[in-house]
Amino acid sequence: MSQGKEKILQTALQEFAEKGFDGARIDYISKMAGVNKALIYYHFKSKEELFTAVINDLFEQATSGSIELKGPSIQENLIQVMEHFIDFLHHNPYFVKIMDQSVAQDRDIFQQLHHQNFFFETVMGMYQLGVQTGECRKVDHPEDFVVSLLGAVYFYFSHHKAIRKFYGTISEEEVISIRKKTMRDMISRLVFS
């Protein structure tokens, strides 16, 4: 990816996350990225296309550091994926903002995304394999089960301001460590028999 295009995406991410799709301005993105507005429209035909590209770029980042599953078991690999999801959300706060805004504004963006199901499909695949091998317990509605596990991770980040106070004065790094331990415990108790 060219430096100009990368700078446009980074600047647009911040603008869309802070102001939403309707409040974001291409003129401002151009100015802050230090590029000509024509260059933005060279790479992205419309504001909608730029918005979609920003979200696709985020999902690409989530999958690019990709998870090399090295665990000796499905349980260890599943925990590794969930910890990767926690780390990704922790290091990409704009991701949660922009996704929540997309849902709240009822934008039809999700039909245009390339990698949005990465975490769901990865966890679902592991769960299904675990059921086949007998490592995972079988549940009635595995899709809802997987969504609930991913939601347990996402909820902390999407409601960070409201939830953070429950942890007191400990550092954010300590909170992330606690979240990972909690997810390990939840996965071990809920998924594996």
C-alpha positions, 0 to 999 in steps of 0.5 A: 500500500502506498504511503499516501493511501495508508496516511489517508486511511489512518486519518480517515479512521480517526475522523470517522471514529470521532465524528461518525460517518455523517460528521466526517469531512473529506476536506478535513481528512485531506488537510490532516493527512497532508494530501490533495483531496483529488488523491483521496478520490483517486483511491476512493470513489466516494466517502462511503467507499473510504469508510468501507476501506477504513473498516476493511483495513481494521479487519485486515490488521486484526487478521494480519498479525495472524494467529499462529496456533501453536497450542497443544490442544483446541482449548489452548488455541481457542484461548490464544485466539480470544487473547488476540482479540482482546489485544487487538481491541485494546490496541485499536480503540477506534475499531470499537468506536467505528463499529458501534457507530456503524451499527447505531447509524444502521449503515449497510456497511457489513455487506461490504466487509471482507474480513468481518467474520474472521474471529467468529469463523475461527472460533466456530471452526475450533469449537466444531472441531472440538465437538468432533474430537470430544474435547468441547461439550456440545451446545444447542445453539453453537452460533449464539454460544460463539457470539456470546464468547466474542461478546464477552470480550467486546463488551468491556471495550465497547462500554469501557468508560462505564465498566472501567470504574469497577476496577479501581485504580489499577493500570489498564495493563493490569485490567487487560491481564485480568480480562485475559485470565477471566476469558481463560476461565470462562472458556475452560468452564463453559466450553470444555468438559 
